[in-house]
Amino acid sequence: MDVLTTVAKNCGLDLDELKESLDDGRYLARVSQGSEEAKRMGVTAVPSFYVEDLQPITGAVHEDTFREVLQSISTS
C-alpha cells in the first residue's frame, strides 16, 4: 500500500479516492477482465511488446533488443 500511495501521490492522484477504490474493489472486475484478455492474447510476461509478424518481446530486455527489432522491420 505504501508503494501504491507514493506512486499515486507522485502522479497527482487523489489518495483518498485511491484508498476508497482499493477498499471497495471498485475496479477489480475491470482488472480481472484485462488479465483474462491478456492471457487469451498469449501474454506470458510483463512487460510484453508485440510487433506485427514478429515474436513478442517479453520481460525486461535491453534497449538494444528494441532497436534490433525496429531496424529489422524498417529494412524489410
Summary of the structure (lengths in Angstrom):
residues: 76
radius of gyration: 17.6
end to end distance: 46.6
largest distance: 50.9
contacts: 139
relative contact order: 0.08
helix: 58%
strand: 5%
